[in-house]
Every structure is written in C-alpha cells, then in structure tokens.
Amino acid sequence: NIKDHDGRTPLSRAAEKGHRAAVSLLIERDADVNLADRDGRTPLWVAVENGHEEVV
C-alpha cells in the first residue's frame, strides 16, 4: 500500500499494465483496492481506463 510520487500503489501499477497474476497476488496479500492516486483514480478505475477489464 506504499504510494509513489503520483500516489499510485503497486496494485495500481499492476492494474494499469494488465498484469492479472500480480493483481491477484497483491489482493491476496491485502493490498487496499480502494486507495486512490493523486487524481482520485482507484486501481479498478485505472484497469478499466487502460482496457484491462480482465483484471477487475
């Protein structure tokens, strides 16, 4: 749940790139799916925005 300079978490980055296995692992390890970046986007939003509905 650590955020980078854009307020994005590892879960947000994995969702952004469509890395389904990484998303699953991070969620299993209790990554917070509701943490928004500095623009207010959650990992779910980022996944859909980038065409990666399969990770939702």
Phi and psi restraints in degrees (value plus and minus 20) as a CYANA .aco file:
   2 ILE   PHI     -94.0   -54.0
   2 ILE   PSI     117.3   157.3
   3 LYS   PHI    -123.4   -83.4
   3 LYS   PSI     127.6   167.6
   4 ASP   PHI    -108.9   -68.9
   4 ASP   PSI    -189.7  -149.7
   5 HIS   PHI     -84.1   -44.1
   5 HIS   PSI     -38.5     1.5
   6 ASP   PHI    -116.3   -76.3
   6 ASP   PSI     -18.2    21.8
   7 GLY   PHI      60.7   100.7
   7 GLY   PSI      -6.1    33.9
   8 ARG   PHI    -114.4   -74.4
   8 ARG   PSI     123.8   163.8
   9 THR   PHI    -118.4   -78.4
   9 THR   PSI     148.1   188.1
  10 PRO   PHI     -75.6   -35.6
  10 PRO   PSI     -55.6   -15.6
  11 LEU   PHI     -83.9   -43.9
  11 LEU   PSI     -62.7   -22.7
  12 SER   PHI     -81.5   -41.5
  12 SER   PSI     -63.3   -23.3
  13 ARG   PHI     -85.4   -45.4
  13 ARG   PSI     -62.4   -22.4
  14 ALA   PHI     -84.8   -44.8
  14 ALA   PSI     -61.9   -21.9
  15 ALA   PHI     -84.0   -44.0
  15 ALA   PSI     -59.9   -19.9
  16 GLU   PHI     -80.0   -40.0
  16 GLU   PSI     -57.7   -17.7
  17 LYS   PHI    -113.4   -73.4
  17 LYS   PSI     -24.0    16.0
  18 GLY   PHI      56.9    96.9
  18 GLY   PSI       5.5    45.5
  19 HIS   PHI    -103.8   -63.8
  19 HIS   PSI      65.6   105.6
  20 ARG   PHI     -78.1   -38.1
  20 ARG   PSI     -64.2   -24.2
  21 ALA   PHI     -83.3   -43.3
  21 ALA   PSI     -62.0   -22.0
  22 ALA   PHI     -85.8   -45.8
  22 ALA   PSI     -61.5   -21.5
  23 VAL   PHI     -79.8   -39.8
  23 VAL   PSI     -67.2   -27.2
  24 SER   PHI     -80.2   -40.2
  24 SER   PSI     -65.7   -25.7
  25 LEU   PHI     -82.1   -42.1
  25 LEU   PSI     -66.0   -26.0
  26 LEU   PHI     -82.8   -42.8
  26 LEU   PSI     -59.8   -19.8
  27 ILE   PHI     -86.8   -46.8
  27 ILE   PSI     -61.2   -21.2
  28 GLU   PHI     -79.6   -39.6
  28 GLU   PSI     -51.8   -11.8
  29 ARG   PHI    -111.1   -71.1
  29 ARG   PSI      -0.6    39.4
  30 ASP   PHI      51.9    91.9
  30 ASP   PSI      10.7    50.7
  31 ALA   PHI     -83.5   -43.5
  31 ALA   PSI     118.9   158.9
  32 ASP   PHI     -99.2   -59.2
  32 ASP   PSI      91.5   131.5
  33 VAL   PHI     -94.7   -54.7
  33 VAL   PSI     -29.2    10.8
  34 ASN   PHI    -121.6   -81.6
  34 ASN   PSI     -20.5    19.5
  35 LEU   PHI     -92.4   -52.4
  35 LEU   PSI     103.7   143.7
  36 ALA   PHI    -116.4   -76.4
  36 ALA   PSI     132.5   172.5
  37 ASP   PHI    -100.5   -60.5
  37 ASP   PSI    -194.8  -154.8
  38 ARG   PHI     -86.6   -46.6
  38 ARG   PSI     -35.2     4.8
  39 ASP   PHI    -116.5   -76.5
  39 ASP   PSI     -15.7    24.3
  40 GLY   PHI      64.2   104.2
  40 GLY   PSI      -7.8    32.2
  41 ARG   PHI    -113.1   -73.1
  41 ARG   PSI     109.2   149.2
  42 THR   PHI    -106.3   -66.3
  42 THR   PSI     147.2   187.2
  43 PRO   PHI     -76.1   -36.1
  43 PRO   PSI     -57.6   -17.6
  44 LEU   PHI     -80.7   -40.7
  44 LEU   PSI     -67.5   -27.5
  45 TRP   PHI     -78.6   -38.6
  45 TRP   PSI     -66.9   -26.9
  46 VAL   PHI     -82.5   -42.5
  46 VAL   PSI     -61.2   -21.2
  47 ALA   PHI     -81.7   -41.7
  47 ALA   PSI     -69.5   -29.5
  48 VAL   PHI     -85.5   -45.5
  48 VAL   PSI     -62.6   -22.6
  49 GLU   PHI     -77.6   -37.6
  49 GLU   PSI     -51.5   -11.5
  50 ASN   PHI    -120.2   -80.2
  50 ASN   PSI      -7.5    32.5
  51 GLY   PHI      56.2    96.2
  51 GLY   PSI       5.3    45.3
  52 HIS   PHI    -132.4   -92.4
  52 HIS   PSI      35.6    75.6
  53 GLU   PHI     -79.8   -39.8
  53 GLU   PSI     -43.5    -3.5
  54 GLU   PHI     -85.9   -45.9
  54 GLU   PSI     -38.5     1.5
  55 VAL   PHI    -111.7   -71.7
  55 VAL   PSI     -23.7    16.3
